[in-house]
Amino acid sequence: VSTAIRSYESQGNFIGPYDYHVLGILNIENHQLPEAQDAFEKQIEMNESFADTYYYLGQIKKTQDDLQAAVDLFEKSYTRFNGANGGFTFNSFLDWNVSKSDVEKELHNVDNSN
């Protein structure tokens, strides 16, 4: 996937926020968490509104045992599900959909693990 992305670097802004979002998910699926985090952060630079992105970044931080950062990211995701900050869910792929209840569950789980 990374090789394919690099082949388009000369195209300028050919790659947009949706592309980085999907790239982040693909990297998570391939257990490439640093690459996933990088892709999601690039997506946020282009568009801060995807609730899903903050959820996935929270998952990465939770995996790294950075629970406070995970909570902060889950809370950002939650506020975007509530429409705050112009937020919305990407929700285009059935296997990777994130719901508000997923975020609530993660917030509950992280709170109980402290």
TIGUBA-66698 format. One record per atom (N, C-alpha, C): residue in one letter; x, y, z. Coordinates in steps of 0.05 Angstrom, whole numbers, plus 5000, padded with zeros to 4 digits. Example, Ala and Ser with C-alpha at 12.3 -4.5 7.8 and 13.67 -1.06 7.14 Angstrom:
// residues 2
A526448865156;A524649105156;A526449345156;S525749555142;S527349795143;S525850015157;
// end
This chain:
// residues 114
V501749765000;V500050005000;V501850255000;S503850255017;S505650485018;S506950534991;T507750334977;T509050364951;T507050494931;A504550404932;A502550524914;A502150824920;I502050894946;I501751174954;I504151334944;R506551234948;R508951384940;R508951434910;S507751254895;S507751284865;S506151534857;Y504451634874;Y502751864868;Y503852124880;E506052114894;E507052354908;E507552584889;S508252534865;S508852744846;S506252884836;Q503952784844;Q501352884835;Q500353124853;G502053204872;G501153434889;G499153334909;N496853464910;N494853394930;N492953174919;F494052984905;F492352774895;F491052614917;I492452574939;I491452424961;I490052604981;G487552544987;G485952715005;G485252575031;P483652705047;P483052605074;P481752325074;Y480052275055;Y478852005054;Y480851795048;D482751855031;D484951665024;D486651605049;Y487351815064;Y488951775088;Y487351615109;H484851665111;H483151515130;H483151225123;V482751155098;V482650875090;V485450755093;L487550905086;L490250805089;L490850745119;G489850915137;G490250855165;G488950595174;I486450555164;I485050305170;I486550065159;L487450085134;L488949865122;L491549805138;N492850015148;N495249975164;N494549835190;I492349915203;I491449775227;I490949475222;E489549425200;E489049145193;E491548985188;N493649115180;N496248985175;N498149015199;H497049095222;H498649125247;H500949315244;Q500649525227;Q502649725223;Q501749985237;L501849975264;L500750195279;L502150465276;P504850475274;P506050745269;P505150865243;E504950695222;E504050795196;E501150875197;A499550725212;A496650795215;A496451065229;Q497851105250;Q497751355265;Q498651585247;D500651545231;D501651755213;D499451825192;A498151625181;A496051675161;A493751825174;F492851735198;F490651875211;F491352165218;E493752205226;E494552485233;E494652655208;K495452545185;K495352695160;K492452755152;Q490752565157;Q487952605151;Q486752835168;I487452835193;I486453045211;I487553325203;E489953335192;E491053595182;E489253695160;M488053515144;M486453605121;M483453645129;N482553485149;N479753505157;N479553395185;E478853565205;E478753485233;E476053365241;S474253325223;S471453265230;S470752975232;F472452795223;F471652505223;F471852395252;A469552325263;A469452205289;A471051935289;D470851795268;D472151535265;D475151545269;T476351755258;T479251785259;T480251795288;Y478851955304;Y479651985332;Y479251715347;Y477151575339;Y476651315351;Y479051125345;Y479851115320;Y482050935313;Y484651025325;L485151275327;L487551375341;L487451295370;G485051315382;G484751225410;G485350935413;Q484550775394;Q485150485394;Q488150445394;I489550595377;I492450565375;I493750635402;K492850865414;K494050945440;K493350745462;K491050625461;K490250425480;K492150185478;T492750105453;T494549875448;T497349935459;Q498050195458;Q500750285468;Q500750335498;D498450275511;D498150325540;D498350615548;D497750795529;D497651085535;D494651145539;L493651075563;L490751085567;L489651365569;Q491251555579;Q490151825580;Q489851945552;A491851895535;A491551975507;A489251835493;A488851585499;A486551435488;A483951565496;V483651625522;V481151745532;V480752015518;D482852175516;D482552435502;D481652405474;L482652205460;L481852165432;L479052055430;F478351865448;F475551765448;F473651995454;E474352175472;E472552405478;E472252585453;K474452625439;K474252785414;K472452645394;S472652385392;S470952235374;S468052265383;Y467552235409;Y464752255419;Y463552525413;T465052735417;T463853005412;T463253035382;R464752915365;R464252935336;R461752775329;F461252555342;F458852405338;F456352565346;N456752745365;N454552915374;N454253155356;G455853175335;G455653395316;G457253635325;A458653625347;A460253845356;A462653875337;N463654115335;N465954175318;N465554095289;G463054085280;G462454015252;G462953725247;G462953555267;G463653275264;G461653105250;F462652885240;F460952685228;F462552425227;T461152205219;T462451955217;T462951895188;F465251765182;F465951695155;F464051475145;N463851255160;N461851045157;N461350955129;S463350895113;S462950815086;S463550515081;F464850385100;F465650115096;F464449945119;L462849755113;L461449595134;L463349475154;D465649375146;D467449245164;D468849445183;W468849695176;W470349895192;W468650115203;N466050075203;N464250285213;N464650315243;V464450555252;V464650625281;V462050765288;S460950675311;S458550805320;S459050945347;K457151115354;K457351265379;K457451065402;S456050845400;S456050645422;S458850515424;D460250485402;D463050375403;D464850565420;V464450815415;V466151015430;V465351015459;E462751005465;E461850995493;E462950745507;K462950525493;K464050275505;K467050305511;E468550425493;E471450455498;E471950645521;L470350865523;L470651045545;L470150905571;H468050735572;H467350585596;H469550385603;N470550245582;N472650045587;N475250165597;V476050385586;V478550515594;V478250625622;D475950745628;D475450855655;D475550625676;N474550395669;N474550165688;N477250035691;S479050075672;S481649955673;S483650125690;N482850375696;N484650545713;N484150495742;
// end
